[in-house]
Amino acid sequence: MPIYEYRCDSCGFQKEHLQKISDPLLSVCPECGQDSYSKLLSAAGFQLKGNGWYATDFKGGSKPKTPPPCQTGEGSCTSCAAN
């Protein structure tokens, strides 16, 4: 869902609103109640939801590191799987 930034020309109040693309534009300032609240032109912002490609391919972060091999070969080091 896109995040839109609005500012009131009367009082200068500024806030971001999470809205659907199909939602009507806001025009009444939530701070002063004047009909001078308008959408600003800014960089596009959006929020990813659900379990699509982002959640399954990128959201999890880096993969866990594999422990280094045992230096002695006897299973006596702390990272050895034999412990």
N, C-alpha and C positions, 0 to 999 in steps of 0.2 A: 504494500500500500504506500502511495507517495506521501511524503512529508512536505507540507507547504508552509511557508513563512508569511505571516501577515503583520502589518503595522497600521496603527491608527494615525491619521493625519491631524486629528484634533489634539490628542493627549500624548502621542508618541509611543504608546504602549506597543510592544512587539512580542510575538509569540509564534511558535511552530505548532501546526495542527496536523494530525494524522488523518487523512481523508481518502475516500475512494475517488477515483477519477470521475465517476458519475455524480458525486455529491455536488450540490450547488455551492457557489462561492459564498464565503462569509462576508457580511457587510456591516454588522453591528458590533462595535467594540465591546468585549467582555469587561473591560475596565471602566470606561466612562459612559457607555451606552449610546454613543453617537453613531450615526450612520456613515462613518468615514473610515471603516476598516477595510483595507485592500491587500490583495496578495502581492507579494514582492517577487521580483525576478531574481532568482538565485540558483545555485547549483542544484541539480536534481538529487533528491534524497529518497530512499525507499527502505522498506523493511521486509526482509525475506521471512516467510512463514511456511510451515508445513514440513514434509519429509521428502522434498524433491532433490535434485542434483546437488544443491548447496549443502543440505544437511547430511547427505550420504557421502559426498566426495570431498568437501572442503571444511566443514564446520568442526570436525573432530580434532583438528590440529595435527601436529607431527606424530608419526608412528613411534611406538616405544623402541628404545635402543636395545640392541642385543648385547649381553654382557661380553666383556673381552674373554678371549680363550685363556685357559689355565696356563700359567707361566711355568709351573713345575711339572705338569703332566701327572701329578699324583692325586689331584683332587683336594689339595690342602689350602688353596687360596680361597678368599671369601666370595669370589665371583664364580667359582666352579659349580657346575650343576650337580656334582656328586655329593655336595654338602647338604 
